[in-house]
Amino acid sequence: VFARADHLNKINVFPVPDGDTGTNMAMTLHAVLLALDREPPVHAGALLTRIADAAIDGSRGNSGAILAQFMLGAGDKAGHLARLTVADFAQAVANGAAYARDALTQPREGTILTVLREFAREVERLAAGAVGDFRTLFARSMQRVHDTLDATRGQLEELRAANVVDAGALGFVDVLEGVQRYLETGEVGTAVAPIHRGEESMAAGLAGAAGTQRYCTECLITAGSAAALDLRHLREDLSALGASLVVSGSQRKARVHIHTDDPESVFRLAARYGEVGAQKADDMHRQQSAAHHRKDQRVAVVTDSAADIPDELVEDLGIHVVPVRIHFGTHSYLDKVTMSPPEFYVELARNPEHPKTSQPPPGDFRRMYEFLASHYQAVVSVELTSMASGTYNAAVNAATRVSKEGRPVLVVDSLNASLGLGLIVIAAAERARQGAGPEEVAAAARDAIARTSTFALLATVDYAVKGGRVPKIVKTIADLLNLSVILAAHPNGKVGLGGVLWGRRRRRERFARWV
């Protein structure tokens, strides 16, 4: 799967042609790989249970969630068995296929579900016959698996139009082929992350068609100490909020995947069932634009949501934005996705809890970079000043891992914040649109940094003091002398006191003159 991640992305046209199935399946399996790197249990059922738990925690996308549910079903059936016979394995696989189908509100034939079912049926048929060893079981079952996969090409209109097999189904077949190769040769592959090397074009047919809903939304729900998760009711409640719904997991922990226009409504509903974490909401319209972008643009430009770039410029220049987290007490939001700036100020005024922000986790950057590396020759990521946040370091950590697999990801410290960061990102995106290479795009960003200074006039320093950006003594002096405080991003990237205005009348005009 790691070796074929780019190809899986390029043939991904169902349920929407957003070109990320390979990335999502690879991220799901990477989480499993990390769990297997720990001391493996000698108990087969315990190993299956660990695999399932890791897959639920780390699943991404529609196919990743289905694959995780398949693993959960297999683990639930065979978790008590220290050793597996072929017959035991057949029952576990059948249970996994049933679990996967039950996780969807609207299962469709011609997808990974079809291949799961036919693999389970063939394994059950062979196990009931004379086949008693796993090498023979896999060797003889793969023909039916390949026939079923090839048949998906004609089972859905989207696949017929693009003349491709289902990407998720092919990813699962890749997993089975890896198992078969190991059973026959004892060889274990060396790739531990997606490999980006091909120049394959995105599948034709419905290429570029926009889905009805905008955000591919996911979260993890953990049950409280008292009540177990009611997955059936959760699935029923969520079904009214969007499409492509997958609820995988158990009464203890569940992963939600849904396409929706309102991610915050999904997270709020999920919070009624348990503790919500690992929220993400990928903009599928932006993903489709990237997957089908102009071929003369070689470099994708990424930033974080602290850039404050107007939506129309984000769309026009094809900028990819990783959202910062905003926390009011125990409730978390994705900046500018599940909480808009106007909504932030309303919450700021009414909520007694002072807001905190946190950098996007490295996994958010890594998923973005992995996806873009499938569709561009390189990525340039321009981030919030490293002196004000760990966002830059999170981006660097993710870029280092992705760059090892064949596509460069260059990360630039903007030394700025807010609109200053935004202007620098825009300069980089304009150069990328002209067809420049990664070094040229990064150079355009650095040139803009050298010519950019950021200032902010505060209506009040109360929140800056609470957030730790301004010392309390500054507020005391400002109130005593009736001063208006100006913050600035200094040349070293530190955000702090930049100056003051005497008095608080006509501040906007006087601030402009000061600048």
KAJOHU-V355750 format. One record per pair of residues at least 24 apart in sequence whose ideal C-beta (glycine too) atoms are under 10 Angstrom apart, sorted by the first residue. I is the first residue (numbers start at 0). J is the second residue. If there is no record, write none. Layout:
i: {I	I}
j: {J	J}
//
This chain:
i: {0	0	0	0	0	0	0	0	0	0	0	0	0	0	0	0	0	1	1	1	1	1	1	1	1	1	1	1	1	1	1	2	2	2	2	2	2	2	2	2	3	3	3	3	3	3	3	3	3	4	4	4	4	4	4	4	4	4	4	4	4	4	4	5	5	5	5	5	5	5	5	5	5	5	5	5	5	6	6	6	6	6	6	6	6	7	7	7	7	7	7	7	7	7	7	8	8	8	8	8	8	8	8	8	8	8	8	8	8	9	9	9	9	9	9	9	9	9	9	9	10	10	10	10	10	10	10	10	10	10	10	11	11	11	11	11	11	11	11	11	11	11	11	11	11	11	12	12	12	12	12	12	12	12	12	12	12	12	12	12	12	12	12	13	13	13	13	13	13	13	13	13	13	13	13	13	13	13	13	13	13	14	14	14	14	14	14	14	14	14	14	14	14	14	14	15	15	15	15	15	15	15	15	15	15	15	15	15	15	15	15	15	16	16	16	16	16	16	16	16	16	16	16	16	16	16	16	16	17	17	17	17	17	17	17	17	17	17	17	17	17	17	17	17	17	18	18	18	18	18	18	18	18	18	18	18	18	18	18	19	19	19	19	19	19	19	19	19	19	19	19	19	19	19	19	19	19	19	20	20	20	20	20	20	20	20	20	20	20	20	21	21	21	21	21	21	21	21	21	21	21	21	22	22	22	22	22	22	22	22	22	22	22	22	22	22	22	23	23	23	23	23	23	23	23	23	23	23	23	23	23	23	23	23	23	24	24	24	24	24	24	24	24	24	24	24	24	24	24	24	24	24	25	25	25	25	25	25	25	25	25	25	26	26	26	26	26	26	26	26	26	26	26	26	27	27	27	27	27	27	27	27	27	27	27	27	27	27	27	27	27	28	28	28	28	28	28	28	28	28	28	28	28	28	28	28	29	29	29	29	29	29	29	29	29	29	30	30	30	30	30	30	30	30	30	31	31	31	31	31	31	32	32	32	32	33	33	36	40	41	41	42	42	42	42	42	43	43	43	43	43	43	43	43	43	43	44	44	44	44	44	44	44	44	44	44	44	44	44	45	45	45	45	45	46	46	46	46	47	47	47	47	47	47	47	47	47	47	47	47	48	48	48	48	48	48	49	49	50	51	51	51	51	51	51	51	52	52	52	52	54	54	54	55	55	55	55	55	55	55	55	56	56	56	56	56	56	57	57	57	57	58	58	58	58	58	58	58	58	59	59	59	59	59	59	59	59	59	59	60	60	60	60	60	60	60	60	60	61	61	61	61	61	61	61	61	61	61	61	61	61	62	62	62	62	62	62	62	62	62	62	62	63	63	63	63	63	63	63	64	64	64	64	64	64	64	64	64	64	64	64	64	64	65	65	65	65	65	65	65	65	65	65	65	65	65	65	65	66	66	66	66	66	66	66	66	66	67	67	67	67	67	67	67	67	68	68	68	68	68	68	68	68	68	68	68	68	68	68	68	68	68	69	69	69	69	69	69	69	69	69	69	69	69	69	69	69	69	70	70	70	70	71	71	71	71	71	71	71	71	71	72	72	72	72	72	72	72	72	72	72	73	73	73	74	74	75	83	84	84	84	84	85	85	85	85	85	85	85	85	85	85	86	86	86	86	86	86	87	88	88	88	88	88	89	89	89	89	89	89	89	89	89	89	89	89	90	90	90	90	91	91	92	92	92	92	92	92	92	92	92	93	93	93	93	93	93	94	95	96	96	96	98	98	98	99	99	99	101	101	101	101	101	102	102	102	102	102	102	102	102	102	102	103	103	103	103	103	103	103	104	104	104	104	104	104	104	104	104	104	105	105	105	105	106	107	107	107	107	108	108	108	108	109	109	109	109	109	109	109	109	109	109	109	109	109	109	110	110	110	110	110	110	110	110	110	111	111	111	111	111	111	111	111	111	111	112	112	112	112	113	113	113	113	113	113	113	114	114	114	114	114	114	114	114	114	114	114	114	114	114	114	114	115	115	115	115	115	116	117	117	117	117	117	117	118	118	118	118	118	118	118	120	121	121	132	133	133	133	134	134	134	134	135	136	136	137	137	137	137	137	137	137	137	138	138	138	140	140	141	141	141	141	141	144	144	144	144	144	144	145	145	145	147	148	148	156	156	157	157	157	157	158	158	158	159	159	160	160	160	160	160	160	161	161	161	161	161	161	162	162	162	163	163	163	166	190	191	191	191	192	192	192	192	192	192	193	193	193	193	193	193	193	193	193	193	193	194	194	194	194	194	195	195	195	195	195	195	195	195	195	195	195	195	195	195	195	195	195	196	196	196	196	197	197	198	198	199	200	200	200	201	201	201	201	201	201	201	202	202	206	206	206	207	207	207	207	207	208	208	209	209	209	209	210	210	210	210	210	210	210	211	211	211	211	211	211	212	212	212	212	212	212	212	212	212	212	212	212	213	213	213	213	213	213	213	213	213	213	213	213	213	214	214	214	214	214	214	214	214	214	214	214	214	214	214	214	214	214	214	214	215	215	215	215	215	215	215	215	215	215	215	215	215	216	216	216	216	216	216	216	216	216	216	216	216	216	216	216	216	216	216	216	216	216	216	216	216	216	217	217	217	217	217	217	217	217	217	217	217	217	218	218	218	218	218	218	218	218	218	218	218	218	218	218	218	218	219	219	219	219	219	219	219	219	219	219	219	219	219	220	220	220	220	220	220	220	220	220	220	220	220	220	220	220	220	220	220	221	221	221	221	221	221	221	221	221	221	222	222	222	222	222	222	222	222	222	223	223	223	226	226	226	227	227	227	228	228	228	228	229	229	229	230	230	232	232	233	233	233	233	233	236	236	236	236	236	237	237	237	237	237	239	239	240	240	240	241	243	258	261	262	262	262	262	263	263	263	263	263	263	263	264	265	266	266	266	266	266	267	267	270	270	274	275	275	275	276	277	277	278	278	278	278	278	278	278	279	279	279	279	279	279	279	279	279	280	280	280	280	281	281	281	281	281	281	281	281	282	282	282	282	282	282	284	285	285	285	285	285	285	286	286	286	286	286	288	288	288	288	289	289	289	289	289	289	289	289	290	290	290	290	291	292	292	292	292	292	293	293	293	294	295	295	295	296	296	296	296	296	296	296	296	297	297	297	297	297	297	297	297	297	297	298	298	298	298	298	298	298	298	298	298	298	298	298	298	298	298	298	298	298	298	298	299	299	299	299	299	299	299	299	299	299	299	299	299	299	299	299	299	299	300	300	300	300	300	300	300	300	300	300	300	300	300	300	300	300	300	300	300	301	301	301	301	301	301	301	301	301	301	301	301	301	301	301	301	302	302	302	302	302	302	302	302	302	302	302	302	302	302	302	302	302	303	303	303	303	303	303	303	303	303	303	303	303	303	303	303	303	303	304	304	304	304	304	304	304	304	305	305	305	305	305	305	305	305	305	305	305	305	305	305	305	305	306	306	306	306	306	306	306	306	306	306	306	306	306	306	306	306	307	307	307	307	307	307	307	307	307	307	307	308	308	308	308	308	308	308	308	308	309	309	309	310	312	312	312	312	313	313	313	313	315	315	315	316	316	316	316	316	316	316	317	317	317	318	318	318	318	318	318	318	319	319	319	319	319	319	319	320	320	320	321	321	321	321	321	321	321	321	321	321	321	321	321	321	322	322	323	323	323	323	323	323	323	323	324	324	324	324	324	324	324	325	325	325	325	326	326	326	326	326	326	327	327	327	327	327	328	328	328	328	331	331	332	333	333	334	347	353	353	353	353	354	354	354	355	355	355	356	356	356	356	356	357	357	357	357	358	358	358	358	358	358	358	358	358	359	359	359	359	359	359	360	360	360	361	361	361	361	361	361	361	361	361	361	362	362	362	363	363	363	364	364	364	364	364	364	364	364	364	364	364	365	365	365	365	365	365	365	365	365	366	366	367	367	367	367	368	368	368	368	368	368	368	368	368	369	369	369	369	369	369	370	371	371	371	372	372	372	372	372	372	372	373	374	375	375	375	376	376	376	376	377	377	377	377	377	377	377	377	377	377	377	378	378	378	378	378	378	378	378	378	379	379	379	379	379	379	379	379	379	379	379	379	379	379	379	379	379	379	379	379	380	380	380	380	380	380	380	380	381	381	381	381	381	381	381	381	381	381	381	381	381	381	381	381	381	381	381	381	381	382	382	382	382	382	382	382	382	383	383	383	383	383	383	383	383	383	383	384	384	384	384	384	384	384	384	384	384	384	384	384	384	384	385	385	385	385	385	385	386	386	386	386	386	386	386	386	386	386	387	387	387	387	387	387	387	387	387	388	388	391	406	407	407	407	407	408	409	409	409	409	409	410	411	411	411	411	411	411	411	411	412	412	412	412	413	413	413	413	413	413	413	413	414	414	414	414	414	414	414	414	414	414	414	414	414	415	415	415	415	415	415	415	415	415	415	416	416	416	416	416	416	416	417	417	417	417	417	417	418	418	418	418	419	419	419	419	419	419	419	419	419	420	420	420	420	421	421	422	422	422	422	422	423	423	423	423	423	423	426	426	448	448	449	451	452	452	452	452	452	452	453	453	453	453	453	453	454	454	454	454	454	454	454	454	454	455	455	455	455	455	455	455	455	456	456	456	456	456	456	456	456	456	456	456	456	456	456	456	457	457	457	457	457	458	458	458	458	459	459	459	460	460	460	463	463	463	468	468	468	469	469	469	470	470	473	477	483	483	483	485	485	485	487}
j: {24	25	27	28	29	66	169	170	171	172	173	174	176	177	188	190	193	25	28	29	32	173	177	188	189	190	191	192	193	194	404	173	177	188	189	190	193	194	196	404	166	169	170	172	173	176	193	194	197	28	170	173	190	192	193	194	195	197	369	370	372	373	404	193	194	195	196	197	198	199	369	372	373	374	404	405	406	163	166	169	170	173	197	199	373	62	165	166	167	168	169	170	173	193	373	166	193	195	197	199	201	202	286	290	369	370	372	373	374	163	166	197	198	199	200	201	202	290	373	374	158	161	162	163	164	165	166	169	199	201	202	60	61	62	161	163	165	166	167	169	170	201	202	286	290	373	155	157	158	160	161	162	163	165	166	201	202	203	204	205	206	208	290	61	107	109	110	151	154	155	156	157	158	161	163	165	166	167	168	205	243	61	105	107	110	155	157	167	210	212	215	242	243	258	283	61	157	205	208	209	210	211	212	215	242	243	258	283	284	286	287	290	157	161	201	202	204	205	206	207	208	209	210	283	286	287	290	291	60	209	210	215	258	281	282	283	284	285	286	287	288	289	290	291	370	166	201	202	206	283	286	287	289	290	291	370	371	373	374	59	60	61	62	63	166	215	281	283	286	287	289	290	366	369	370	371	373	374	59	60	61	62	63	111	165	166	167	168	169	170	60	62	166	167	169	170	173	193	195	369	370	373	59	60	63	193	195	286	365	366	367	368	369	370	371	372	373	58	59	60	61	62	63	64	66	166	167	170	215	217	256	281	366	369	370	58	59	60	61	62	63	65	66	111	166	167	169	170	171	173	174	193	59	63	170	190	191	192	193	194	366	369	57	58	59	60	63	192	193	362	365	366	369	370	53	54	55	56	57	58	59	60	62	63	64	65	66	67	70	170	254	53	54	57	58	59	63	66	67	170	173	174	177	191	192	193	53	57	59	191	192	193	362	365	369	400	54	55	56	57	58	59	63	67	362	56	57	58	66	67	70	57	190	191	192	57	191	191	81	81	82	78	79	80	81	82	77	78	79	80	81	82	83	87	88	91	73	74	75	76	77	78	79	80	81	82	83	87	91	74	78	79	80	81	74	77	78	83	71	73	74	75	76	77	78	80	83	88	91	95	73	74	75	77	78	79	74	78	74	75	78	95	98	247	248	249	248	249	251	252	247	248	254	219	247	248	249	251	252	253	254	219	248	252	254	276	277	219	254	277	362	217	219	245	247	248	254	256	277	215	217	254	256	277	279	281	362	366	369	166	167	215	217	243	245	256	281	366	103	110	111	166	167	215	217	243	244	245	256	257	258	110	111	165	166	167	168	169	170	171	245	256	167	170	217	245	247	254	256	99	102	103	217	243	244	245	246	247	248	254	255	256	257	98	99	100	102	103	106	110	111	112	115	167	171	245	247	256	95	99	111	115	167	170	171	174	247	98	99	102	245	247	248	254	256	95	96	97	98	99	100	101	102	103	115	245	246	247	248	249	253	254	94	95	96	97	98	99	100	102	111	112	115	118	119	171	174	247	95	98	99	247	95	98	99	102	247	248	249	252	254	96	97	98	99	100	101	102	115	119	247	98	99	119	98	249	249	133	126	131	132	133	122	125	126	127	130	131	132	133	135	136	122	123	126	127	130	131	126	122	123	126	133	136	119	120	121	122	123	124	125	126	127	130	136	140	119	122	123	126	119	122	116	118	119	120	121	122	123	126	140	118	119	120	122	123	126	119	119	120	122	123	247	248	249	171	245	247	230	231	234	246	247	230	234	244	245	246	247	248	253	254	256	234	243	244	245	246	247	256	234	235	237	238	242	243	244	245	246	257	238	242	243	244	245	154	155	165	243	150	151	154	155	147	150	151	152	153	154	155	156	157	158	159	164	165	168	151	154	155	158	165	166	167	168	171	148	151	165	166	167	168	169	170	171	172	165	167	168	171	147	148	150	151	154	165	168	143	144	145	147	148	150	151	164	165	167	168	169	170	171	172	175	144	147	167	168	171	147	143	144	146	147	148	150	143	144	147	148	171	172	175	147	146	147	182	178	179	182	179	181	182	183	182	179	182	175	176	178	179	180	181	182	183	179	182	183	175	179	172	175	176	178	179	168	171	172	175	176	179	172	175	176	172	172	175	204	205	202	204	205	208	202	204	205	204	205	202	203	204	205	206	208	201	202	203	204	205	206	202	203	204	202	203	204	202	404	400	403	404	365	369	400	401	403	404	365	368	369	370	372	373	400	401	404	405	406	372	403	404	405	406	368	369	371	372	373	374	375	376	377	401	402	403	404	405	406	407	408	372	404	405	406	373	405	294	376	373	291	294	374	287	289	290	291	292	373	374	290	291	287	290	291	287	288	290	291	292	287	291	283	284	287	288	242	243	258	283	284	286	287	241	242	258	259	260	283	240	241	242	243	257	258	259	260	261	262	283	284	241	258	259	260	261	262	280	281	282	283	284	285	336	241	257	258	259	260	261	262	263	265	279	280	281	282	283	284	285	333	336	337	241	243	256	257	258	259	262	279	280	281	282	283	286	240	241	243	244	255	256	257	258	259	260	261	262	263	264	265	266	269	278	279	280	281	283	333	336	337	245	254	255	256	257	262	265	277	278	279	280	281	253	254	255	256	257	262	265	266	269	270	275	276	277	278	279	280	248	252	253	254	255	269	273	274	275	276	277	278	279	246	248	251	252	253	254	255	266	268	269	270	271	272	273	274	275	276	277	248	251	252	253	272	273	274	275	276	277	248	249	250	251	252	253	272	273	274	272	273	274	250	272	273	251	272	273	252	253	272	273	253	272	273	255	272	271	272	268	269	271	272	273	265	268	269	271	272	264	265	268	269	272	264	268	264	265	268	265	283	283	337	332	333	336	337	332	333	336	337	338	339	342	337	337	330	331	332	333	337	330	337	329	330	329	329	330	331	331	360	362	322	324	331	332	333	336	337	321	322	333	336	359	360	362	363	366	322	333	336	337	319	321	322	336	363	366	367	370	313	314	319	320	322	336	314	313	314	317	318	319	320	319	367	370	371	374	314	317	319	374	317	319	367	370	371	373	374	375	370	371	373	374	374	317	371	374	375	432	317	432	434	434	432	433	434	375	376	428	431	432	433	434	435	375	376	377	431	434	435	436	437	439	440	371	375	376	377	378	379	407	409	427	428	430	431	432	434	435	436	437	438	439	440	441	367	368	370	371	372	374	375	376	377	378	379	380	406	408	428	431	437	440	371	375	378	379	380	381	424	425	426	427	428	429	430	431	432	440	441	443	444	364	367	368	371	378	379	380	381	382	394	398	408	410	424	427	428	379	380	381	382	383	390	394	411	413	420	421	423	424	425	427	428	444	334	358	359	363	364	380	381	382	383	388	390	391	393	394	413	420	424	333	334	335	336	356	359	383	390	334	335	356	358	382	383	384	387	388	390	413	415	416	417	420	421	335	381	382	383	413	415	416	417	418	419	420	421	422	423	424	425	334	335	340	416	417	418	419	420	421	422	424	335	417	418	420	421	422	424	425	428	418	421	425	335	421	424	425	428	421	424	425	428	425	428	432	424	425	427	428	429	431	432	428	431	432	381	421	424	425	427	428	431	367	368	370	371	378	380	428	359	367	424	358	359	360	363	364	366	367	368	380	382	390	393	394	397	359	363	356	357	358	359	363	383	388	390	355	356	357	358	359	360	363	354	355	356	357	352	353	354	355	356	357	351	352	353	354	355	352	353	354	355	355	357	356	359	363	359	462	461	462	465	466	462	465	466	465	466	467	383	387	388	390	466	388	389	390	393	382	383	388	389	390	391	392	393	394	388	389	390	393	394	397	393	396	397	389	392	393	394	395	396	397	398	399	400	393	396	397	393	394	397	390	393	394	395	396	397	398	400	401	408	410	393	394	396	397	398	399	400	401	408	397	401	394	397	401	408	394	397	398	400	401	402	406	408	410	397	400	401	404	406	408	401	401	406	408	401	402	404	405	406	407	408	406	406	406	431	437	406	407	436	437	402	406	407	408	409	431	436	437	438	440	441	402	406	407	408	409	410	431	437	440	407	408	409	410	411	424	427	428	430	431	435	436	437	438	439	440	441	442	443	444	408	409	410	411	424	427	441	444	409	410	411	412	413	415	420	421	423	424	425	426	427	428	440	441	443	444	445	447	448	410	411	412	413	415	420	423	424	412	413	414	415	416	417	420	488	492	494	412	413	414	415	416	419	420	448	453	488	489	491	492	493	494	410	412	413	414	492	493	412	414	416	488	489	491	492	493	494	495	414	415	416	468	488	492	493	494	495	416	494	492	437	436	437	438	441	437	437	438	440	441	444	441	440	441	442	443	444	445	447	448	444	445	448	492	444	445	447	448	451	453	488	492	445	448	449	451	452	453	488	489	490	491	492	493	494	447	448	451	452	453	487	488	489	492	494	453	455	486	487	488	492	494	453	454	455	486	488	494	451	453	454	455	447	448	451	452	453	454	455	487	488	448	451	453	488	451	453	447	448	450	451	453	447	448	449	450	451	453	450	451	490	492	490	488	487	488	489	490	497	514	486	487	488	489	494	497	485	486	487	488	497	498	510	513	514	484	485	486	487	488	494	497	510	483	484	485	486	497	498	499	500	506	507	509	510	511	513	514	483	484	485	486	506	483	484	503	506	483	484	503	484	486	496	494	495	496	494	495	496	494	495	496	495	496	499	503	509	510	513	510	513	514	514}
//
